[in-house]
Amino acid sequence: MSFRLRVLGLLMLVALTATAATAWLTLRQANRQVRETVAAGRQEVSRITGELRAYGFAHGTWDGLPPTVRDLAGDTGQRIRVVTEAGTLLADSDALAGREPRPLGGQPPVVVDARPVLSLPGGQVPRLSAKLAATAIADYRSSVAYAACLTRAGAEVAARRDGMGVPRVTTGHRSARCEEPPRGSDPRTPQDLDALRACTSARPVAPCLQRVFNERTASVAPPRLEVRLGYRDESPPALAAAPAAAVAVGVALAAVLGALLLSRAVLRPVRAMTLAAKGLGEGDLGRRVPVSGRDEIAQLGGAFNRMADSIQAGEERQRRLTGDIAHELRTPLANLRGYLEALRDGVVEPTPELLASLHEEALLQQRIVDDLQDLALAEAGALTYHHRAVDLRELLEAGRTAHRARAGTAGVALELRVPHPVHVLGDPDRLRQVVGNLLGNALRATGAGGTVTLVLSRRRGSAVVEVRDTGTGIPEADLPHLFDRFWRADPSRGRATGGSGLGLSIARQIVTDHGGTIDVRSTVGAGTTFTITLPEAAGDDGASGAG
């Protein structure tokens, strides 16, 4: 995958993860807080209605209710407005707190009924249950009247449920105005019994008895209340700051972690290349960077390794060249020095033959130096060329003429196959140098009775020159080294018989500078063919041919 796509994918993953985490955590927090708010609201409503119901149950009246409403509003933080079903205002927490009552909200009122729920024993026959309910009606009437009287008198009132669910009022302060209900008498009235007797045939009996109980006690029981909570435009509870901060911190940590992972993925190969480049600068030419994948970073690592390979190969070539030059010059210079010292000391006579030999040796060293200079200039692109139209047929004929005597001395036939003229744009002297080098090598490699052939042809818009010989040939393993400096196919050949070892390197560079190529194919025992391919000059319309 492309490095750019990987970075984009990681950034998108971090962004999506952060967004999703924020949304999920915020939603989770909001849902939890809503549930907690709803539960708290239900608990508050349940507490408010329960305490109001307990007040009416114990006191039998709603007189004295405002202090209870004020305390409930202070404990719960709710705005509480209490009215009877008839619309009579009993208490408003805003007014009790000394503020202007705020408009009510749209929530429906909660109904509070202080009348008890009868607890009838299970398994009773309907007639007996009706008698018990009649007793409960009578007891409730008397208890409510007594509790209401005590409340109006300012006494503290408490109540407990008896076995039927009817309040039993107790107080620590007796009042002469309030008569305590009698115990042990039968307060049932015929009217109550008649009303309850109709329930004996109902199924089930308990709801019917409860309905009759409510009807028969409605005149003495506290009226039902309508309780309104809250006010209009009340702001909803805000999200808690601590969980929101925790969410923000968690998302920030996730983003930082993603950025760290991304920076490590990016900087690890960059750091490796930095260390490798520093090692190269300090001379460790074997340093390389690990390469994996096919993205831009991997391509950069591959390019760095290729550059390091090129630098190392160039350094090795230069080291090898220095060693080869020293090797090539050491022996002949030592010979010259030895003879000169011998001549100086009078050990040998300065005969014409000795002086000619020394002069020839000096010329060989001069040729090596000249060849090295030409090669250095050619590889640096500083070798001077004088380009013009060159007739390769004339150039090859001149080369054959120059080497005819040498070929005749060696007993080698020197042939030329040029069916038609072919022109190229180049430096004739440098091209003649290339052909002369190849001819010289071919004549040295070909024994008496052999043949060296110069062939000129056209091939798909290119001029092709071939130098063929029937000599000893070159092993296939040696072909890749053929154009290396100071390399000789036959190690037994010295400078006198094998040249300087730089000719083919110079020839290849000259051909390359002319936009061409030079190749070689060889078979041991059959001979060698060097092929030079050069761009044909524009406008040369000669017929094509093959050698």
N, C-alpha and C positions, 0 to 999 in steps of 0.2 A: 504494500500500500504506500502511496505517496506520503512523504513526510508532512507536506502541507495538509493533506487530508487527515493524517493522524493528529496533528496539532488542532485542526478544526474540530475533529471528532472529540478530542479530549476537552477542549473548551466548551463544546456543546454539552458534553456529558456533565462537566462541572456545573454549568449554568442550569441544565435541566434538573440535575440532582439537587442543587441548592434551591431552585424554585419549588420543586416537588416537596422537598423536606420542609421548606417554609410553609407551603400551603397545607401540608398534612399536619404539621405540628400546630399551626395556628388554628386549623379546623378542629383538631382534637382538643386543644385547649378551650376553644370557644364552646364546643359541644359539652365538655366537662363542666365549664363554668355555667353554661345555660342549665344543665341538669342540676348542678348544685344550687343555682338561683331558684329554679322551679321547686326543688325539694325544700329549700329554705322558706320560700314563699308559702308552700303548702303547710309547713310546720308552723309558720307564723299565723296563717289563717286558722289552722286547727287550734293553736293556743288561744288566739283571740276569741274565737267562737266558743271554745271550751270554757274559758274563764267567764265569759258573759253568761253562758248557760248555767254554770255552777252558781253564779251570783243570783240569777233568777230562781234557781232550784232551792237555794238556801234561804233567800230573803222573801220569796213570795211576792215581790214587787220590784219595780225598776227604780224606785226612789233611792237616792244615794249612789247611783251608778257612775256619775262623772269622775270621781277620783279613780275608780278602777280603769275607766277608759284612758285617763291621763297617764296612769302608770303603764298600761299596755302600749300606748303610743311611744312613751319614752324608751321602753325596753326593746321594742321591735323596730322603731324608726318609721312606722307606718302612720299615714294620716287616716284616722278612724272617725267615721260619722255613723251614729246610731239613731235610727228612727223606728217608730212602731209601724205596723202595717197600715195604720190609719194616717201616717204621715207626720205624727207628732215627734218633734226633735227632742231626743233625750240627752245627747252629748255629741260634741264635735271637738276633736283633739286640737284643731287649729284655734278655735275660739278659746279652749281651755288654756292654750299656750300663749294667748294674748295677741295672736296675729289674725289678719283678715282671712276668713275661710277661703281656701283655694277652690277653683271649679273642680267638680268631680270628673273622674275619668269615665271611660266607656265600659268599664267592667261591670257585670251584673252584680246585684246585691246578694249577700249571703244571708239566708234566713236562719234565725236562732229561735228555737222553741224551748222554753224552760220546763215544760210539763214533763213528768217522768214517763219512762217506758215501763209498762207493767211487766213484772216477772212472775208469770203464772206457772205453777208446778206442772210438769209434764205428766201425762197419764190420768189427769182428773177428768171426771165426767163433765160434760158441758154445763149441767145445772149447777154443780158445785163451783165450777170456775166462774160462773155468773155471780154467785153469792160472794165469792172472794173479790171480784171486781167491784161489786157494790160496796163492800167494806172499804176497799182502797179509795173509792170516790169520796166516801164520807170522811175517811182519815185525811185525805189530801186537802179537802175543804177546810177542815179545822186546822191542819198544820200550816196551810198558806195564810189563813187569817191570823194565826198566832205569830208567824214569822214576820208578816207585814206590819203587825202592830209593834213588835219589838224593834224593827228597823226604823219605823217612824219615831219611836221613843229614843232612838240613839243608842240602843244596846247592841253589843256584838253578838252576831248570830252565826251559828254553825249548824250543819245538817248532815245527817247520814241516811243512807238508804236502808229501809227495812226489807223484810223478805219479799214484799210485793213491789219494791222499787219506789215506794212512797217516802218522802223526806220525813225524818224524825228530828225535830228542831230542838237544839240545846242552846243555852245561853248562860253566861256567868252573872248576869244582872237581871234580877226580877223586876217586873214593873206591875204596879197595882192596876194599871189600866189594861193590861194584857192578861187574859185568862188562858191558862195552859189547857190544852185539850184533854178530856177525860180518857183514861185507859181502862180497858176491860169491859166497857159497855158496848152495846150494839147500836152504832149510829146509822145503820142503813135505813133508807127511807123507801116507802113503797114505790115512789116514782122512779127511783134508781133501779129497783128490782124489776119493775115493769119494762124499763128501757133495755135492761140487760137480758131479760128473758127472751127477747127476739133473736138473740145471738146463739141460743142453744141449738138451733137447727142449721146454723151456718157452718160451712166447712171451708177452711179451718176456722176455729173459734177465736183464736187469739187476736187476729187483726180486727175482727168485729168488736171484740170487747175493748180493744185499744181505742177504736174510733168512738165508741159510746162514752168511754172514759173521758176522751178529749172534749166531746160535746158537753157532757154534764159538768165538767170543771171549767169550761171556758169563761164563765162569768166571774170566777174568783182567781183564776190563774193569771200570772203576768202575761200581757199580750205578746204575740210573736214580734220579733225584731227583724228589721232589715239593716244589715251592716254593710256599709260601703267603705272600701279601702282604696288608698291612692288618690291621685289627682290628675287632672288633664296635663298633657305635655310633660309628664314625669320622665326624666332621662333614664334610659336603661342602664343597668350596671355595666361599668367599663371593665375591659379585660384587665386582669391583674398584670402589673408591670414586671414582676419577677419572672413568670413563665415566658412572657414575650421577650425579655432580655435573654433568657436561657435559649430560646429559639434562635435569636439573632446570633448569639455566641456560637451555637452549634453549627449554623449555616456558615458563619465566617470561618470556623475551624475546618469545615468540609471544603470550602473554597481554597483555603490556604494549603490543605493537604493535597488537593488536586493540582494546585499550582506547583507545589514541591515535586510531585510525581512528574508533572510535565517538564519542569526545569531539569530534573535528573535525566529524563529521557533525552532532552535536547543537549544538555551539557556533558553527559558522559562521553559520547563520541568526540565532541569538541575538545574536551579535556584530554582525551587520549591523543588526538591529533596535535594538541599544543605540546604535550610531553614528547611526542615523537619528533615534532619539528625542532624542539629544543635539543633533543638528542642528536638530530642531524647536524644542527649548527655547532654542536660540540665535537663532532667527528664520528659519532656512532652511526655509520651508514647502514647498519643492519636493522635499524628501528623501523617497525611497520605498525599500522593500526589494524585492529580486527574489523572486518567488514561482514555485516549480515544484513539481509534484506535487499530491496531494490529501490529504496526511496532516495531522496536527494542527499541525505546524510551518507548513505551507503555509496552513492556515486562520488561524493566528495572524498570519502575515505579511499575508494578505489583510485581516484585521480591522484591523491596524495601518495599512495603506494607505488603507482606507476612513476610518479616524479622521483620518489626515493630510489626506485630501481634504476631509473635513468641516471641519477646522480652517482649511484654506486657503480654502475657500469662505466660511466665516464671516468670516474676516479680510478677504477681498475684498468681501464684502457690507458689512461695517462701514466699510471704506475708501470704497466707493462711496456708502454712505449719508451719510457725513460730507461727501463732495464734493457730493452732491446737495443736502443741506441748505444748505451754503454757497452753492451756485448759486441755490437757490430764494429764499434770504433776502437775497442780496447786492443784487440789482437793486431790489426794493421798498424796502429800507432805504436804499439810496443815493438813491432818489427822495424818500423822506420827509425825509432829511437835507437834500437840496438845497432843497426847498420851505421847510423850517423855517429854514434859513440865509437864504433869500431873504426870508422874512417878517421875520426878525430885523433884516436890513439895510435893510428898507423897499423892496426891489426890486419886490415884488409886493404887491398889496392883499389883506388877509385877507377875501375875499368869502365869503358863505355857501356858494357852490358849491365853492370851493377847500377850505374846511374840511370839507365833507361828503365830498369825494373823499379827503382825507387820512384821515378817520375810517374810511372804507370800506377803505382800504389797510391801516390798522392792524388792522381786524377780520380781514382775510385772513391777515395774519401770525399773529394770535392763533389762527386756525383751524388753520394749519399746525402750530403748536406743540402745540395740543390734540390734533390727529391723531397727531403723533409720540409724544406721551405715551400716548395710547390704544394705539397699535401696540406700543410698548415694554412696556407693562403686559400686553397680550394675549400677546405672544410669551414673556414671562417667566412667564405663568400667574398673574399678580397682578391681572388685570382683575376687577373686582367684578361678579358676576352675581346677580340676584334671580330665581331660578327659580320658575315657577308654571305652571299650565295656560294655554296660549295658544291662542285660536281664530284660526287663520291666515286664515279668511275675513274676520273683522273687521279683522285687521291689514292685509290687502291693500286692503280697502275704505277704511281710514283713509289708506293711502298714496296711493290714487287721488284721494281728496278733497284731500289736501295738495298734489298736483301738478296738479290739474285746471286751475287758473288758468294756470299756466306752460305746460301743454300747449295750452290754448286760444290763448294769445298766440302760440305758435310754429306754430299751425295743424296740430297733431298730434292725432289721435284717440287717446284713452286708454281702452282697453277692459278689462273684468274678466270672466273666465270661472271661476266658482266654483260648480259644480253642487251641492255639499254642504259642510257644515262639516267641517274637519279640525283636530284638536287635537295640539299638541306640548307638551313640557315645556321651558320656556326662559324667558329674560329678554325680555319684550315690547319694552322700550325698545331693547335691543341688536339684536333681530331687525328692529324698525322702522328702525333705523339702516342695516342691510344692505339692506333693500328700498328705502329712500329713496336710497341710493347708486346702486343698479342702475337705478332709475327715472330719476334725474338724468342718468346716463350715456346711457341709451337716448334720452331726450328731446333731449340735445345732439347725438346722432349721427343723429337722424331729421329730415329736412327737412319743409317744409310739405306737407301732403297725405298724410303717412305715418301709420303706426299703431304704437302701443305697446300690447302686450297682457300682462295679468297672468293666469296660468293656475295653478289649484290642483287637485291630484289626489292619489290614493293609488296606491302601486305597491309591492306585496309587503311590506306592513307599514311602509312609509315614507311620509312626507308629501313631496310634490314641488311646488316652486314654480318656475315658469318666467317669465322676463321676456323677452318677444320684441319685437323692433323690426324695422322695414322700412327701416333706415337704410343707410348706405354700406357697412357690413360691415368686417371686419378681415382683412388678409392672413394667410394660414396661417403665414407665417414669424414673425409678431408674436404669435401666440397663446401660445407658451410664456412670453413676457415680460409678459403682461397683468397678472399679480398682483405684479410687482416694484415696489419703492418708487420713486415719482417717475417712473414710466414712463407715457407717453401714446401711445395708438395713433396719434393725429394730432399730429405734432410742431408743427404750426402753431398749435395751441391753447395759450393761455397760462393763467395762474392764473385770470383772470377768466372764461374760457370753458371751461377744461378741468379745473378743480378743483385740489386740491393734489397729485394724483398718489399719494395714500396711501389713498384710499377703498377700492379693491379689495383691497389688502393687509390693511386692517383688517377688511373684510368676510369674507375667507377665514379669518382667524384666529378671528373670532367664530363662524362656522359650524363650524369645526373644534372649538372649545371646546364646542359644543353636540352633538358627536358626529356631525356631518354632513359633507357634501362640497359643493363648488361647482365646476361645470364650465361650459365655454363652447364653443359651436360657431358658426361664422360663415362666410358666403359673401359675397365682395366684390360689392357692388351689389344684394344680396338682403336682407341684414340679419343680425342677431346674436341668439342665444338664450343667456341665462344660466340654468342649472338648479341649484337648491338642493335637496338631499335631506337630510331630517332624520328621526330616529327618531320614529315616531308614538307619542303618549301611550298608555299601557296603558288598556284599557277603552273606547277609542273604537271603537264598532261601526258606524260609518256605512258605507253602501254604497260600493263601489269605483267609481271613474269615471275617465275619461280626458279630458284637455284637448284 
